[in-house]
Amino acid sequence: MLLKEYRICMPLTVDEYKIGQLYMISKHSHEQSDRGEGVEVVQNEPFEDPHHGNGQFTEKRVYLNSKLPSWARAVVPKIFYVTEKAWNYYPYTITEYTCSFLPKFSIHIETKYEDNKGSNDSIFDNEAKDLEREVCFIDIACDEIPERYYKESEDPKHFKSEKTGRGQLREGWRDSHQPIMCSYKLVTVKFEVWGLQTRVEQFVHKVVRDILLIGHRQAFAWVDEWYDLHLLKSKRIFLVCPNTHRSSDYCGTHPQAVFHVLRCQEDSPSPVL
C-alpha cells in the first residue's frame, strides 16, 4: 500500500469549483464518447450518511479495452473495465476504483475542499493523520505536465479569464491570490502482487498526480465557459447524463449546447430531479 496526500490550490472558491467540477466531468464525458469509449452507469441514487449527511452515490464502469496496446488486447479479456464507486457529499467525497482484470488492485481517494491555500495539516481524521504518508503540493501554474497534454490555452501562466479577471498566475501566486481554495486528496493505491507491488504503486501515483494536475488546470482554464451557470443547471447535466446506459447515449451534444437547452427549460425540471 502506498499512501500520499495531494494538495491542489485553485484561484476559485469552493462554491465556484463545485460548478466547475461538474462542467469538467460533463465535457470529458463528451470527449470520451467521441473517441468511442464507453461509460456504463450501474447505479445513481441519493445516499444518506449519519456523519456527512445527504449525498449522491454513483457506480460506473469505464470500459478501457480500446486504450490497451494490441499485444495487451490479445491476453486481456474483451470486456475489460474499471469500476468507479463515488460517494459525493460535496465538499467531501470518497471515490474507489477497482479493476475487473486485476482483483488485487485498488485506488481509494478521500477528498475535502476548503477555502484556504493548503495550510490545513489536520483536515483528515486522526486515523488518516497517523498513517505514514507523503504530502505533495501540486501547482497548477508552475508544475510541468506531460508534453502531449500541453495546451497554451489551458496554461494558467498564459490564460486570463475575461469574466473573472483571474489568471496569468506567476510563481508564488498561492501566497497572495484571492480567492483561493484547496483540494485535499488522500490517495491510497494497493497492488498486492509480490515482486511488482512497489513499482506498480509508484507508477499509479505518478499517473494520478498527472491527472490531478491536468484536470485542475482545465477546470480553471474553462472558467469562462461555466462561470455564469447556475449550480442547479450544472447538476441537472450530472444527474441526467448518468441515467442512460453508455456515455455515447448522453454526451452526443457539446456541454455548451446542453446548457443552452437547460436555460430554456428552467420551468420544466428534469424528471430525474
C-alpha positions in Angstrom: 0.0 0.0 0.0 1.3 3.5 -0.9 -0.4 6.5 0.6 0.0 10.1 -0.5 -1.8 13.3 0.3 -2.1 15.7 -2.6 -3.0 19.4 -2.2 -4.0 21.4 -5.3 -4.8 25.1 -4.9 -7.1 26.9 -7.3 -7.9 30.6 -7.8 -11.5 29.9 -7.1 -13.9 29.5 -4.1 -15.2 26.1 -3.0 -18.7 27.0 -4.2 -17.4 28.0 -7.6 -15.4 24.9 -8.0 -18.4 22.7 -7.4 -19.9 24.1 -10.6 -16.6 23.9 -12.5 -16.1 20.3 -11.5 -19.5 19.2 -12.8 -18.8 21.1 -16.0 -15.4 19.4 -16.4 -16.9 15.9 -15.9 -19.6 16.6 -18.5 -17.1 17.9 -21.0 -14.7 15.0 -20.5 -17.6 12.5 -20.9 -18.4 14.2 -24.2 -14.8 13.9 -25.4 -14.6 10.2 -24.4 -17.8 9.5 -26.2 -16.4 10.9 -29.4 -13.4 8.6 -29.1 -15.7 5.6 -28.7 -15.0 4.9 -25.1 -18.0 3.6 -23.0 -19.1 4.6 -19.6 -21.9 2.4 -18.1 -23.8 3.8 -15.1 -24.7 0.9 -12.9 -26.2 2.9 -10.0 -27.0 6.6 -9.4 -29.1 7.4 -6.3 -29.3 9.7 -3.3 -27.4 8.4 -0.3 -27.5 9.5 3.4 -24.6 9.1 5.8 -25.1 9.6 9.5 -21.9 11.7 9.7 -21.7 13.5 6.3 -25.4 14.0 5.7 -27.2 13.8 2.3 -25.2 12.9 -0.8 -25.2 11.1 -4.1 -23.9 7.6 -4.7 -22.8 6.5 -8.2 -21.3 3.4 -9.6 -19.9 3.4 -13.1 -18.0 1.0 -15.3 -15.4 2.6 -17.6 -14.5 0.3 -20.5 -10.8 0.7 -21.4 -10.1 -2.1 -23.9 -9.7 0.5 -26.6 -6.8 2.1 -24.7 -4.7 -1.1 -24.5 -1.9 -1.8 -27.0 -2.6 -4.6 -29.4 -0.4 -7.1 -27.6 -2.3 -6.5 -24.4 -5.7 -6.9 -26.0 -4.7 -10.4 -27.0 -4.3 -11.5 -23.4 -6.8 -9.2 -21.6 -10.5 -10.2 -21.6 -12.5 -8.4 -24.2 -14.8 -7.0 -21.5 -12.2 -5.0 -19.5 -13.3 -2.2 -17.3 -12.6 -0.2 -14.2 -15.4 0.2 -11.6 -15.7 3.6 -10.0 -17.8 4.0 -6.9 -18.3 7.5 -5.6 -20.0 9.0 -2.5 -20.4 12.7 -3.1 -21.2 14.9 0.0 -19.5 18.0 -1.5 -17.3 19.5 -0.2 -16.4 16.0 0.9 -16.2 13.0 -1.4 -15.0 9.4 -1.4 -14.0 7.6 -4.6 -12.9 4.0 -5.1 -11.6 2.3 -8.2 -11.2 -1.4 -8.8 -10.3 -3.4 -11.9 -12.2 -6.4 -13.4 -9.0 -8.0 -14.6 -6.8 -7.2 -11.5 -8.7 -8.1 -8.3 -5.7 -7.2 -6.1 -5.6 -3.7 -7.5 -7.5 -0.7 -6.0 -7.4 3.1 -5.6 -9.1 4.9 -2.8 -9.4 8.7 -2.8 -10.8 10.7 0.0 -11.2 14.4 -0.9 -12.0 17.5 1.1 -12.3 21.1 -0.3 -11.6 24.2 1.8 -11.2 27.9 1.1 -7.5 28.2 2.1 -4.1 27.8 0.4 -3.4 24.2 1.5 -2.4 25.1 5.1 -4.7 22.7 7.0 -2.5 19.9 8.2 -5.3 18.2 10.2 -8.0 18.1 7.6 -8.3 14.3 7.6 -9.3 12.3 10.7 -6.9 11.0 13.3 -6.6 7.6 11.8 -5.5 9.0 8.4 -3.2 11.5 10.0 -1.4 8.8 11.9 -0.6 6.8 8.8 2.8 7.4 7.2 2.3 9.4 4.0 4.0 12.0 1.8 2.3 15.4 1.4 2.6 16.6 -2.2 1.7 20.1 -3.3 0.6 20.4 -6.9 0.9 23.9 -8.5 -1.4 24.3 -11.5 0.7 27.2 -12.8 4.3 26.1 -12.3 4.4 22.3 -12.3 5.2 20.7 -15.7 2.7 18.4 -17.4 3.4 15.7 -20.0 4.2 17.4 -23.3 1.5 15.6 -25.2 -1.2 17.1 -22.9 0.1 20.7 -23.0 -2.2 23.4 -24.5 -1.2 27.1 -24.2 -4.9 27.9 -23.9 -5.1 25.8 -20.7 -1.8 27.1 -19.2 -2.7 29.3 -16.1 0.5 31.2 -16.7 -0.9 32.5 -20.0 -4.7 32.2 -19.6 -6.6 35.1 -18.2 -10.3 34.8 -17.6 -12.4 37.5 -19.2 -15.3 37.0 -16.8 -13.4 36.9 -13.5 -10.2 38.8 -14.4 -8.2 35.9 -12.8 -5.3 34.2 -14.4 -1.7 34.7 -15.7 -0.6 33.1 -12.5 3.0 33.5 -11.5 5.4 31.7 -9.2 4.2 32.2 -5.6 0.7 33.0 -6.6 -0.7 30.8 -3.8 0.7 33.2 -1.2 -1.3 36.2 -2.2 -4.1 35.3 -4.6 -7.7 35.9 -3.6 -9.9 34.0 -3.8 -8.1 30.7 -3.2 -9.2 27.2 -2.4 -7.5 23.8 -2.0 -8.5 20.3 -3.0 -7.0 17.9 -0.4 -6.8 14.4 -1.7 -5.8 11.4 0.4 -4.9 8.7 -2.2 -4.3 5.1 -1.3 -3.0 2.7 -4.0 -2.9 -1.0 -3.5 -1.4 -3.7 -5.8 -0.7 -6.7 -3.6 1.3 -8.8 -6.0 4.8 -9.9 -4.8 7.6 -8.6 -6.9 5.5 -5.9 -8.6 3.8 -4.1 -5.8 6.3 -1.2 -5.2 6.9 -0.4 -8.9 3.2 -0.5 -9.8 2.0 1.5 -6.9 4.6 4.2 -7.6 3.6 4.3 -11.3 -0.1 4.6 -10.5 0.6 7.5 -8.2 2.5 9.2 -11.0 -0.5 8.8 -13.3 -2.9 10.0 -10.6 -0.7 13.1 -10.0 -0.7 13.9 -13.7 -4.4 13.5 -13.9 -5.0 15.8 -10.9 -2.7 18.4 -12.4 -4.2 18.4 -15.8 -7.8 18.2 -14.6 -7.5 21.1 -12.2 -5.7 23.2 -14.9 -8.6 22.6 -17.2 -11.3 23.4 -14.6 -9.7 26.8 -14.2 -8.9 27.4 -17.9 -12.5 26.6 -18.8 -13.9 29.0 -16.2 -15.4 31.4 -18.7 -17.4 28.5 -20.1 -19.1 27.6 -16.8 -18.8 30.7 -14.5 -22.2 32.1 -15.3 -24.0 28.8 -15.0 -26.3 28.3 -12.0 -25.4 25.3 -9.9 -28.7 23.7 -10.5 -28.2 23.7 -14.3 -24.9 22.0 -13.9 -26.3 19.5 -11.5 -29.0 18.6 -14.0 -26.4 17.6 -16.5 -24.6 15.5 -13.9 -27.9 13.8 -12.9 -29.5 13.4 -16.3 -26.4 12.0 -18.1 -25.7 9.0 -15.9 -29.2 7.6 -16.2 -28.5 6.4 -19.7 -26.5 3.2 -20.2 -23.4 4.4 -22.0 -21.6 7.7 -22.4 -22.3 7.7 -26.2 -26.0 7.8 -25.4 -26.0 11.0 -23.5 -23.0 13.0 -24.5 -23.6 13.5 -28.2 -24.2 17.2 -27.6 -21.4 19.6 -26.5 -21.9 20.8 -22.9 -22.5 24.4 -24.1 -25.4 23.2 -26.2 -26.8 21.2 -23.3 -26.6 24.2 -21.0 -28.4 26.3 -23.7 -31.3 23.7 -23.7 -31.4 23.8 -19.9 -31.6 27.6 -19.9 -34.8 27.2 -22.0 -36.2 24.6 -19.6 -36.0 26.4 -16.3 -39.7 26.0 -15.7 -39.6 22.3 -16.7 -37.2 20.5 -14.3 -35.8 17.2 -15.4 -37.9 14.2 -14.1 -34.6 12.7 -12.8 -34.5 15.5 -10.2 
